[in-house]
């Protein structure tokens, strides 16, 4: 393949399965991902959720690094609006000092939860969430020990200094995010499973390439592979995307209608909940690969991060195996 593949795992909670066992399934998956030839493995940040167990990516990343030896591990991503850029830089410098060349620092703009958890995360601080670009710029300066002399924190360093810096990625689903990543000269991951608008993806890819041609451009897609197209179609048909549209104009993507309703109530604004069929690439290994090949040709993606939104651990594991570089390369040899 002329592009690489990675995995995004949100540690989905299955009814009747303990949180301990849920996180152990993430550990099992990252070991398989390494064995199957995936380039990287990212974990997400969601708060106050009964649906996913991944609330602290930096902690989970450290554990997964210790359980593997070669695959890159990272956050997909740290929700920077809640945290000090300085502390985030320190956390990932520690990880990169322990495991040089294996750490990805994915940064997200979303809250990662409902308004109540956002208020709890920002308790005791003055934070409107409107200074994301300033926070990301400062974080990048800290990662590269390049805080300007005119900055109020001139001379500060995020220690320890790792032999290899963590790779920084901005996660987004808009042209503005692509432009910001290009301006800051950092890698960009477009979340197609959040925003399936092909025109937005096209414009984001062009904006990023035009402004930072040497940067790494990743597209994160929802995929389901199965032994037959029929089975994959059934699995994909069960998945929905739920959006809550607030009176202020903000639109957020949630996992369930119940979550969206709760978000709207906690926001204190008028709101509307909309449900859509999920944008999922599904089929056999060959069919999904053909779709990824097409996206690669259209948008010049250097890599795809695969997200498989089905609750069954066995079906998720099977899907990732069927799409793994090792499996697909074996198909190519025998074709």
LINWO-V609276 format. One record per residue. N is the residue number from 1. RES is the residue in one letter. PHI is phi in degrees with one decimal (999 if undefined). NEAR is the number of other ideal C-beta (glycine too) atoms within 12 Angstrom. D_LAST is the distance of its C-alpha to the last C-alpha in Angstrom with 2 decimals. Layout:
n:N res:RES phi:PHI near:NEAR d_last:D_LAST
n:N res:RES phi:PHI near:NEAR d_last:D_LAST
This chain:
n:1 res:X phi:999 near:25 d_last:14.66
n:2 res:X phi:-91.1 near:15 d_last:17.92
n:3 res:X phi:-138.5 near:28 d_last:19.80
n:4 res:X phi:-100.2 near:27 d_last:20.75
n:5 res:X phi:-127.1 near:43 d_last:20.96
n:6 res:X phi:-132.4 near:45 d_last:24.07
n:7 res:X phi:-127.2 near:47 d_last:25.69
n:8 res:X phi:-108.3 near:51 d_last:29.06
n:9 res:X phi:-118.5 near:44 d_last:30.68
n:10 res:X phi:-98.6 near:40 d_last:34.00
n:11 res:X phi:51.5 near:41 d_last:34.77
n:12 res:X phi:-64.5 near:35 d_last:35.23
n:13 res:X phi:-88.6 near:26 d_last:38.03
n:14 res:X phi:-103.6 near:22 d_last:37.38
n:15 res:X phi:-55.5 near:11 d_last:40.47
n:16 res:X phi:88.3 near:10 d_last:41.89
n:17 res:X phi:-106.3 near:19 d_last:40.04
n:18 res:X phi:-69.7 near:13 d_last:42.29
n:19 res:X phi:-63.6 near:21 d_last:41.90
n:20 res:X phi:-59.0 near:13 d_last:41.57
n:21 res:X phi:-67.8 near:18 d_last:38.55
n:22 res:X phi:-61.2 near:30 d_last:37.11
n:23 res:X phi:-70.4 near:30 d_last:37.21
n:24 res:X phi:-66.1 near:21 d_last:35.89
n:25 res:X phi:-67.7 near:31 d_last:32.74
n:26 res:X phi:-64.7 near:39 d_last:32.38
n:27 res:X phi:-62.1 near:27 d_last:32.83
n:28 res:X phi:-60.6 near:25 d_last:30.20
n:29 res:X phi:-66.7 near:41 d_last:27.73
n:30 res:X phi:-66.1 near:40 d_last:28.38
n:31 res:X phi:-65.1 near:26 d_last:27.82
n:32 res:X phi:-66.6 near:29 d_last:24.42
n:33 res:X phi:-59.6 near:41 d_last:23.62
n:34 res:X phi:-64.4 near:30 d_last:24.57
n:35 res:X phi:-63.5 near:22 d_last:22.49
n:36 res:X phi:-85.8 near:30 d_last:19.35
n:37 res:X phi:93.0 near:26 d_last:19.80
n:38 res:X phi:-67.8 near:37 d_last:21.59
n:39 res:X phi:-74.5 near:31 d_last:23.98
n:40 res:X phi:-150.3 near:46 d_last:26.99
n:41 res:X phi:-141.1 near:49 d_last:28.60
n:42 res:X phi:-112.0 near:47 d_last:31.47
n:43 res:X phi:-121.0 near:43 d_last:34.13
n:44 res:X phi:-103.1 near:44 d_last:36.44
n:45 res:X phi:-125.7 near:43 d_last:40.19
n:46 res:X phi:-134.1 near:36 d_last:41.76
n:47 res:X phi:-115.2 near:30 d_last:45.40
n:48 res:X phi:52.8 near:24 d_last:47.44
n:49 res:X phi:-121.4 near:30 d_last:44.46
n:50 res:X phi:-90.2 near:22 d_last:43.93
n:51 res:X phi:-97.0 near:28 d_last:40.33
n:52 res:X phi:-135.1 near:36 d_last:38.88
n:53 res:X phi:-101.0 near:33 d_last:40.14
n:54 res:X phi:-86.2 near:37 d_last:39.30
n:55 res:X phi:-106.3 near:32 d_last:42.67
n:56 res:X phi:-134.9 near:26 d_last:42.91
n:57 res:X phi:-60.2 near:47 d_last:39.76
n:58 res:X phi:-65.0 near:38 d_last:41.47
n:59 res:X phi:-71.8 near:22 d_last:42.47
n:60 res:X phi:-64.7 near:37 d_last:39.10
n:61 res:X phi:-58.0 near:44 d_last:37.39
n:62 res:X phi:-62.2 near:26 d_last:39.72
n:63 res:X phi:-68.5 near:25 d_last:38.89
n:64 res:X phi:-68.6 near:40 d_last:35.11
n:65 res:X phi:-60.4 near:37 d_last:35.48
n:66 res:X phi:-71.9 near:18 d_last:37.39
n:67 res:X phi:-94.9 near:25 d_last:34.71
n:68 res:X phi:-131.5 near:28 d_last:31.86
n:69 res:X phi:-130.5 near:16 d_last:31.63
n:70 res:X phi:-136.9 near:20 d_last:29.23
n:71 res:X phi:-65.8 near:35 d_last:27.88
n:72 res:X phi:-74.6 near:41 d_last:30.08
n:73 res:X phi:-124.3 near:49 d_last:32.29
n:74 res:X phi:-161.1 near:46 d_last:34.34
n:75 res:X phi:-95.3 near:47 d_last:36.30
n:76 res:X phi:-129.8 near:45 d_last:34.91
n:77 res:X phi:-145.0 near:47 d_last:37.79
n:78 res:X phi:-77.7 near:46 d_last:41.43
n:79 res:X phi:-84.3 near:36 d_last:43.66
n:80 res:X phi:-64.1 near:42 d_last:45.96
n:81 res:X phi:-61.5 near:33 d_last:48.69
n:82 res:X phi:-91.2 near:34 d_last:49.87
n:83 res:X phi:-128.6 near:35 d_last:50.09
n:84 res:X phi:-70.3 near:23 d_last:51.78
n:85 res:X phi:-55.0 near:34 d_last:49.44
n:86 res:X phi:-64.3 near:25 d_last:51.25
n:87 res:X phi:-68.4 near:20 d_last:50.40
n:88 res:X phi:-61.3 near:37 d_last:46.74
n:89 res:X phi:-62.0 near:42 d_last:46.62
n:90 res:X phi:-61.1 near:27 d_last:48.33
n:91 res:X phi:-55.7 near:33 d_last:45.96
n:92 res:X phi:-80.0 near:46 d_last:42.85
n:93 res:X phi:-71.2 near:33 d_last:44.59
n:94 res:X phi:-62.1 near:26 d_last:45.29
n:95 res:X phi:-60.8 near:39 d_last:41.66
n:96 res:X phi:-73.3 near:35 d_last:40.54
n:97 res:X phi:-73.5 near:24 d_last:43.18
n:98 res:X phi:-74.5 near:23 d_last:41.92
n:99 res:X phi:-134.4 near:30 d_last:38.21
n:100 res:X phi:-59.3 near:21 d_last:38.07
n:101 res:X phi:80.5 near:22 d_last:34.98
n:102 res:X phi:-122.4 near:34 d_last:33.49
n:103 res:X phi:-111.3 near:40 d_last:35.58
n:104 res:X phi:-109.8 near:46 d_last:34.95
n:105 res:X phi:-110.4 near:48 d_last:37.96
n:106 res:X phi:-87.9 near:48 d_last:36.88
n:107 res:X phi:-117.1 near:49 d_last:39.93
n:108 res:X phi:-117.5 near:38 d_last:40.43
n:109 res:X phi:-97.2 near:33 d_last:43.32
n:110 res:X phi:-68.7 near:37 d_last:43.32
n:111 res:X phi:-76.7 near:34 d_last:45.76
n:112 res:X phi:74.8 near:40 d_last:43.23
n:113 res:X phi:177.5 near:34 d_last:45.59
n:114 res:X phi:-87.0 near:33 d_last:48.51
n:115 res:X phi:-54.6 near:28 d_last:51.84
n:116 res:X phi:-63.6 near:21 d_last:53.51
n:117 res:X phi:-69.3 near:25 d_last:51.09
n:118 res:X phi:-62.4 near:28 d_last:51.29
n:119 res:X phi:-63.1 near:21 d_last:55.07
n:120 res:X phi:-67.2 near:19 d_last:54.84
n:121 res:X phi:-66.0 near:29 d_last:52.51
n:122 res:X phi:-102.0 near:22 d_last:54.92
n:123 res:X phi:-58.2 near:12 d_last:58.05
n:124 res:X phi:82.4 near:8 d_last:60.83
n:125 res:X phi:-119.3 near:16 d_last:59.22
n:126 res:X phi:-103.4 near:9 d_last:59.84
n:127 res:X phi:-149.8 near:22 d_last:56.47
n:128 res:X phi:-92.0 near:12 d_last:55.91
n:129 res:X phi:75.4 near:25 d_last:52.16
n:130 res:X phi:-102.8 near:12 d_last:52.77
n:131 res:X phi:-112.6 near:18 d_last:52.47
n:132 res:X phi:-60.1 near:30 d_last:48.72
n:133 res:X phi:-61.2 near:25 d_last:48.31
n:134 res:X phi:-63.3 near:21 d_last:51.24
n:135 res:X phi:-64.4 near:33 d_last:49.84
n:136 res:X phi:-66.2 near:39 d_last:46.38
n:137 res:X phi:-61.1 near:28 d_last:48.05
n:138 res:X phi:-64.4 near:32 d_last:50.24
n:139 res:X phi:-60.1 near:42 d_last:47.35
n:140 res:X phi:-64.7 near:36 d_last:45.46
n:141 res:X phi:-64.2 near:31 d_last:48.69
n:142 res:X phi:-67.8 near:36 d_last:49.11
n:143 res:X phi:-59.7 near:36 d_last:45.58
n:144 res:X phi:-103.2 near:25 d_last:46.19
n:145 res:X phi:50.3 near:20 d_last:49.88
n:146 res:X phi:-132.9 near:23 d_last:50.91
n:147 res:X phi:-70.1 near:24 d_last:53.50
n:148 res:X phi:-60.1 near:17 d_last:55.81
n:149 res:X phi:-64.3 near:11 d_last:59.38
n:150 res:X phi:-88.2 near:9 d_last:60.70
n:151 res:X phi:-72.5 near:17 d_last:58.77
n:152 res:X phi:-64.4 near:13 d_last:60.91
n:153 res:X phi:-109.0 near:20 d_last:58.83
n:154 res:X phi:-54.7 near:15 d_last:58.90
n:155 res:X phi:94.0 near:14 d_last:58.48
n:156 res:X phi:-78.9 near:21 d_last:56.62
n:157 res:X phi:-129.5 near:20 d_last:53.53
n:158 res:X phi:-94.4 near:34 d_last:50.93
n:159 res:X phi:-102.7 near:16 d_last:51.02
n:160 res:X phi:-73.8 near:19 d_last:49.62
n:161 res:X phi:-88.5 near:20 d_last:47.95
n:162 res:X phi:-76.7 near:29 d_last:44.39
n:163 res:X phi:-64.3 near:15 d_last:42.94
n:164 res:X phi:-132.1 near:20 d_last:39.99
n:165 res:X phi:-66.5 near:29 d_last:40.65
n:166 res:X phi:-64.6 near:46 d_last:38.65
n:167 res:X phi:-82.2 near:37 d_last:36.31
n:168 res:X phi:-95.0 near:39 d_last:37.89
n:169 res:X phi:-128.2 near:46 d_last:36.05
n:170 res:X phi:-95.8 near:48 d_last:37.79
n:171 res:X phi:-98.5 near:47 d_last:36.26
n:172 res:X phi:-161.5 near:42 d_last:37.14
n:173 res:X phi:-145.6 near:34 d_last:36.34
n:174 res:X phi:-149.0 near:29 d_last:38.60
n:175 res:X phi:-66.4 near:26 d_last:39.33
n:176 res:X phi:-61.6 near:23 d_last:42.36
n:177 res:X phi:-65.2 near:39 d_last:40.34
n:178 res:X phi:-61.4 near:39 d_last:38.01
n:179 res:X phi:-65.8 near:26 d_last:41.16
n:180 res:X phi:-63.1 near:31 d_last:42.74
n:181 res:X phi:-60.5 near:39 d_last:39.75
n:182 res:X phi:-64.6 near:29 d_last:39.71
n:183 res:X phi:-62.2 near:22 d_last:43.49
n:184 res:X phi:-89.1 near:32 d_last:43.37
n:185 res:X phi:58.4 near:24 d_last:40.42
n:186 res:X phi:-125.2 near:40 d_last:38.31
n:187 res:X phi:-67.2 near:38 d_last:34.70
n:188 res:X phi:-131.6 near:48 d_last:34.15
n:189 res:X phi:-118.4 near:48 d_last:32.04
n:190 res:X phi:-89.6 near:46 d_last:32.17
n:191 res:X phi:-86.2 near:40 d_last:32.16
n:192 res:X phi:-67.8 near:41 d_last:30.35
n:193 res:X phi:-73.8 near:36 d_last:30.60
n:194 res:X phi:-92.7 near:38 d_last:34.38
n:195 res:X phi:-126.3 near:34 d_last:34.63
n:196 res:X phi:-92.1 near:26 d_last:32.12
n:197 res:X phi:-68.5 near:18 d_last:34.10
n:198 res:X phi:-63.5 near:18 d_last:31.69
n:199 res:X phi:-67.6 near:15 d_last:34.69
n:200 res:X phi:-65.5 near:25 d_last:35.84
n:201 res:X phi:-60.7 near:37 d_last:32.45
n:202 res:X phi:-59.8 near:23 d_last:32.36
n:203 res:X phi:-68.1 near:23 d_last:35.95
n:204 res:X phi:-66.0 near:38 d_last:35.49
n:205 res:X phi:-61.6 near:38 d_last:32.54
n:206 res:X phi:-65.4 near:23 d_last:34.59
n:207 res:X phi:-60.6 near:29 d_last:37.71
n:208 res:X phi:-65.9 near:42 d_last:36.10
n:209 res:X phi:-64.9 near:25 d_last:34.42
n:210 res:X phi:-64.7 near:18 d_last:37.61
n:211 res:X phi:-97.5 near:23 d_last:39.80
n:212 res:X phi:-150.6 near:24 d_last:37.70
n:213 res:X phi:-60.8 near:16 d_last:34.84
n:214 res:X phi:-89.0 near:13 d_last:34.07
n:215 res:X phi:-75.4 near:32 d_last:33.81
n:216 res:X phi:-91.3 near:34 d_last:30.82
n:217 res:X phi:-112.8 near:41 d_last:29.86
n:218 res:X phi:-115.5 near:48 d_last:28.09
n:219 res:X phi:-117.4 near:49 d_last:27.39
n:220 res:X phi:-96.4 near:44 d_last:27.74
n:221 res:X phi:-126.3 near:44 d_last:26.01
n:222 res:X phi:-86.8 near:39 d_last:26.20
n:223 res:X phi:-137.5 near:44 d_last:22.87
n:224 res:X phi:-138.7 near:43 d_last:22.08
n:225 res:X phi:-112.8 near:43 d_last:18.71
n:226 res:X phi:-146.5 near:33 d_last:18.63
n:227 res:X phi:-59.5 near:19 d_last:16.52
n:228 res:X phi:-129.4 near:18 d_last:17.60
n:229 res:X phi:-63.1 near:22 d_last:18.88
n:230 res:X phi:-62.4 near:15 d_last:22.22
n:231 res:X phi:-66.0 near:24 d_last:22.85
n:232 res:X phi:-62.5 near:34 d_last:22.03
n:233 res:X phi:-64.9 near:21 d_last:24.37
n:234 res:X phi:-62.4 near:18 d_last:27.12
n:235 res:X phi:-63.6 near:32 d_last:26.96
n:236 res:X phi:-68.4 near:31 d_last:27.05
n:237 res:X phi:-66.5 near:16 d_last:29.87
n:238 res:X phi:-82.7 near:19 d_last:32.15
n:239 res:X phi:-95.8 near:30 d_last:32.24
n:240 res:X phi:-129.5 near:24 d_last:35.02
n:241 res:X phi:-113.9 near:31 d_last:36.35
n:242 res:X phi:-116.9 near:29 d_last:40.12
n:243 res:X phi:-122.6 near:30 d_last:42.24
n:244 res:X phi:-111.0 near:35 d_last:45.95
n:245 res:X phi:-107.0 near:23 d_last:47.80
n:246 res:X phi:-87.1 near:23 d_last:51.10
n:247 res:X phi:-60.9 near:14 d_last:54.22
n:248 res:X phi:-73.7 near:14 d_last:54.10
n:249 res:X phi:106.3 near:12 d_last:50.84
n:250 res:X phi:-69.5 near:23 d_last:48.52
n:251 res:X phi:-125.2 near:27 d_last:45.31
n:252 res:X phi:-126.9 near:36 d_last:43.49
n:253 res:X phi:-100.6 near:33 d_last:40.38
n:254 res:X phi:-119.3 near:36 d_last:40.93
n:255 res:X phi:-90.3 near:34 d_last:38.96
n:256 res:X phi:-140.2 near:24 d_last:41.31
n:257 res:X phi:-61.7 near:20 d_last:44.10
n:258 res:X phi:-60.9 near:19 d_last:46.52
n:259 res:X phi:-63.3 near:33 d_last:45.68
n:260 res:X phi:-63.6 near:30 d_last:46.10
n:261 res:X phi:-61.6 near:21 d_last:49.45
n:262 res:X phi:-65.3 near:26 d_last:50.60
n:263 res:X phi:-60.7 near:38 d_last:49.66
n:264 res:X phi:-59.8 near:30 d_last:51.65
n:265 res:X phi:-65.0 near:19 d_last:54.65
n:266 res:X phi:-68.9 near:25 d_last:54.63
n:267 res:X phi:-69.6 near:28 d_last:54.35
n:268 res:X phi:77.6 near:15 d_last:57.77
n:269 res:X phi:-110.3 near:18 d_last:56.65
n:270 res:X phi:-68.9 near:15 d_last:56.04
n:271 res:X phi:-155.5 near:26 d_last:52.40
n:272 res:X phi:-136.9 near:22 d_last:49.93
n:273 res:X phi:-105.4 near:28 d_last:46.82
n:274 res:X phi:-125.3 near:21 d_last:43.83
n:275 res:X phi:-120.4 near:22 d_last:40.70
n:276 res:X phi:-131.2 near:22 d_last:37.39
n:277 res:X phi:-65.9 near:17 d_last:33.96
n:278 res:X phi:-68.0 near:30 d_last:31.81
n:279 res:X phi:-85.5 near:31 d_last:29.36
n:280 res:X phi:-123.3 near:34 d_last:26.15
n:281 res:X phi:-87.0 near:39 d_last:22.53
n:282 res:X phi:-134.1 near:36 d_last:21.02
n:283 res:X phi:144.3 near:29 d_last:18.08
n:284 res:X phi:-75.6 near:28 d_last:14.83
n:285 res:X phi:-53.9 near:36 d_last:12.98
n:286 res:X phi:-63.5 near:24 d_last:10.90
n:287 res:X phi:-69.1 near:29 d_last:14.29
n:288 res:X phi:-65.9 near:36 d_last:16.31
n:289 res:X phi:-60.3 near:33 d_last:14.19
n:290 res:X phi:-61.2 near:21 d_last:14.54
n:291 res:X phi:-67.3 near:32 d_last:18.25
n:292 res:X phi:-66.3 near:35 d_last:18.59
n:293 res:X phi:-58.2 near:20 d_last:17.06
n:294 res:X phi:-65.6 near:19 d_last:19.70
n:295 res:X phi:-62.6 near:32 d_last:22.45
n:296 res:X phi:-60.9 near:25 d_last:21.65
n:297 res:X phi:-68.0 near:14 d_last:22.07
n:298 res:X phi:-70.8 near:18 d_last:25.16
n:299 res:X phi:-119.4 near:33 d_last:27.00
n:300 res:X phi:65.7 near:26 d_last:25.77
n:301 res:X phi:-66.2 near:38 d_last:25.23
n:302 res:X phi:-77.9 near:31 d_last:24.79
n:303 res:X phi:-160.6 near:38 d_last:23.72
n:304 res:X phi:-120.6 near:41 d_last:23.40
n:305 res:X phi:-98.8 near:49 d_last:25.44
n:306 res:X phi:-93.6 near:47 d_last:24.10
n:307 res:X phi:-121.1 near:41 d_last:26.84
n:308 res:X phi:-112.1 near:43 d_last:26.19
n:309 res:X phi:-87.6 near:37 d_last:29.47
n:310 res:X phi:-120.2 near:32 d_last:29.43
n:311 res:X phi:-71.8 near:25 d_last:32.07
n:312 res:X phi:-65.2 near:21 d_last:30.33
n:313 res:X phi:-62.3 near:27 d_last:29.48
n:314 res:X phi:-68.1 near:18 d_last:26.94
n:315 res:X phi:-71.0 near:27 d_last:25.08
n:316 res:X phi:-63.9 near:36 d_last:25.29
n:317 res:X phi:-60.3 near:27 d_last:23.94
n:318 res:X phi:-61.8 near:27 d_last:21.00
n:319 res:X phi:-61.4 near:39 d_last:20.27
n:320 res:X phi:-64.8 near:44 d_last:20.46
n:321 res:X phi:-65.9 near:29 d_last:18.21
n:322 res:X phi:-64.8 near:35 d_last:15.43
n:323 res:X phi:-103.2 near:46 d_last:15.86
n:324 res:X phi:-68.2 near:37 d_last:16.52
n:325 res:X phi:-53.8 near:34 d_last:15.17
n:326 res:X phi:-62.6 near:23 d_last:14.45
n:327 res:X phi:-68.1 near:30 d_last:12.41
n:328 res:X phi:-65.4 near:33 d_last:10.45
n:329 res:X phi:-65.2 near:18 d_last:9.92
n:330 res:X phi:-66.3 near:16 d_last:8.65
n:331 res:X phi:-60.9 near:22 d_last:6.01
n:332 res:X phi:-64.5 near:14 d_last:5.18
n:333 res:X phi:-65.7 near:9 d_last:5.69
n:334 res:X phi:-91.6 near:9 d_last:3.80
n:335 res:X phi:-86.1 near:10 d_last:0.00
